[in-house]
Amino acid sequence: MIRLLLIPLLAISLSAPAAQPSVNPEVNQAVTRFLTAFENLDMPTFVACFADDATVFFPAPEPADRFDGKPAIAQHFSKVFAAIRASAAGGPPYHELQPQDLQVTLLGPHAAVVTFHLRNSQRIARRTLVLVKVNDRWLIQHLHASNQPVAPS
């Protein structure tokens, strides 16, 4: 009886691809494109980084609701971009985004999870991107953003 239960479990575990940290040039290029578009507040390039049915959770103090689809994501990011432009001293790049602790985990040939931190003196910005490969192009399916205040030293 135990043998009969183990065979399906082994088949499942052997057939499922193991998630593992990886260096994938195509995924890294997609992340760089996304961050560069954000630095330059280049809305067309930025929005093109997302899948049509992508979702986003913005960090506090932004609305807590999930934003569904490119139009909703673009509409909210246009407000974010306007606020950044208003506080910037010059033109592109409007700010510098240097990901730290970047980790790319391939979940198979068409899915990846990317996590990284963006740090400054006030906060650690934690970011998670779920990417999917659509028509030979890596796109953001989901962006989850949260900020953690830096403890005073």
Long-range contacts (C-beta under 8 A, 24 or more apart in sequence): 17-107, 17-108, 19-105, 19-106, 19-107, 19-113, 20-105, 20-106, 21-103, 21-104, 21-105, 22-104, 22-105, 22-106, 22-112, 23-104, 24-104, 24-106, 24-112, 26-133, 26-138, 27-104, 27-106, 27-112, 27-114, 27-131, 27-138, 28-104, 29-138, 30-131, 30-137, 30-138, 30-139, 30-140, 31-99, 31-102, 31-104, 31-114, 31-116, 31-129, 34-129, 34-140, 35-97, 35-99, 36-93, 38-97, 39-92, 39-93, 39-94, 39-95, 39-96, 39-97, 40-92, 40-93, 40-94, 41-81, 41-84, 41-85, 41-92, 41-94, 42-92, 43-74, 43-77, 43-78, 43-81, 46-77, 47-73, 47-74, 47-77, 49-139, 49-140, 50-139, 50-140, 50-143, 51-132, 51-134, 51-139, 51-140, 51-141, 53-141, 54-139, 54-140, 54-141, 54-142, 54-143, 55-141, 55-142, 55-143, 56-142, 56-143, 56-144, 56-145, 57-143, 57-144, 57-145, 57-146, 58-145, 59-125, 59-145, 59-146, 59-147, 60-146, 60-147, 99-127, 109-133, 112-138, 119-150, 121-150, 122-149, 122-150, 123-147, 123-148, 123-149, 123-150, 124-148, 124-150
